[in-house]
Amino acid sequence: MTASADSVRPLHRTPAALAAVVVGGAAGTGARYAGESWVPHSGTGWPWATFLINLSGAFVLGLLLEALARSGPDVGRRRWVRLVAGTGFCGAFTTYSTFALETVELVRDGAPTTALTYAAVGVVAGLICAWAGIVTGGTLHRRPRT
């Protein structure tokens, strides 16, 4: 008996796993586009859309991964949920590159204090939101007592 090519290659190199991330990523990108459309950035001042998208994405990812971790090993359905919703959707929904670009643009546009504040608050608030998501995920999905 020989193992199939997919069973011996790392998960991130299997076509099915890649497809799962692509599907989640497409949905996350669409959701981010919708969010950016609802709260358009004027080009000056605080980039609220990216800020709120990144914070909500950090919360959701923390909640999702904690709930999945508490529900059992990263296999089967849990693995696919993690790939689609975590890596795919949340990875595409949140956007560090836009966060960094908007910070640089604020400096370039003569608002270095706003840029520094945006960068610092964005990182700290993102950590707080991820932590809150983890706490919420743990509260909603308590480990069974043994």
N, C-alpha and C positions, 0 to 999 in steps of 0.2 A: 504494500500500500504506500503510495507516495502522497505527500502533502501538496495541495494546490498552491499555485503561485501566490494567491491572496492570503493564504493561511500562514505563510512564512515571511511575508514582507510586513514591515511596520504598518500599523493602522493608517497613519497619515499618508501612506503611499498606495492605498487601495483605491480603485476607481469608485467604489460605493461610498467610502468615507469622503472622498473629494466631492462627489456629487451631493452628499448631505450638506457639506459646508457651503457649496455653491448655492444650493436652494435656500438655505438659511441666510446666506450673505445677500442674495438678491432681495429677499424680503426686508432685511435690515437696511439695505441701501435705499429701498423704496420708502421705508418708514423715516429714515433720516432726511431724505429729500422732502417728504411731506412736512416734517417738523421745521425744516429750514424755510419752506414756503409759507408756513403759518406765522412764523416770527422772522421776517426778513431782516438781515443785518444792513443797517444804513451805511456802513463803511466807516462810521465814526462811533465812538462810545463802546459800551460793553456788548460783546457778541452773544446775546442772550440765547439764541437758538442752539448754538454749539455747546454753550455752557449747560443748558438744561438737558440737552440730549446726552451729553457725557455723564452728567450726574445720574440721570434716570437709568442709563445703560449700566453704570457701575453698580447701582442698587440691584437691578434685575439680575445681573451676572452673579453677584454675591449670593442673592437669594436662590437662584437656580442651582449653582454649584454646591451650596451647602445642603439644600434639600436633596439633591441627587446623591451626594456623598453619604448622607444619613440614611438613604433608602437602600443602600447596598453597594456591592462592587460595581465598578465602571465596565459593565458588560451588557450585552443585549440591548433592550429598549433604552435603558439609562444612557448607554454610550451614544446611541443615535440621537437622543434628546439633547445630550451635551454637545454633540457635533453640530446639529441643526440650529438649536436655540442659543447655545453658548458661543461656540467658536464662530459659527456662521452669522446668525442674526445679530447678537450683541457685538461681535467683532466688526461687523460692517456698519451697524447703527452708530456706535461710538466712533470718534474720530480724533485721534491724537494729532494727526498731521494738520488738520484744519485748525485745531486748538493752537498748535505751534505757529502756523502761518498767521493766524489772526493776532497772536501776540506780537510777532515781528511787524506786522502791518500797523499795529497801534504805535509801536516805537517809531516806525518810519513816518507816520502821520503826525508826529509831534505830541504823542500822549504816553510818555514813558512811565509815568506813575500809574496810569490806568493799565498799561501793559503788565507791569510788575504785579499789580494787585490781581489782575485777571489770571496771570500764571500761578501765583501763590494760592489764591482762593480756589482756582480750578483744581489744583492738585490736592490740597487739603480737603476740600469739600468732596472730591471724588473718593478719597480714602474713607471719609466718614460715611458716604453713601454705600460704598462696598461693605464696610463693617456693618452698617444698619441692615443691609440685605442679608448678610451672613446671619446676624442675630435673628432676623425675621424668618429666614429659611429654617434655622434651628428650632424656633418656636413653633412654626407650622408643621414641622416634620420631626418630631422627637424620635430618638432611637428607641426601638422596642426594648423593654426591660427583659433581661435574661435571668 
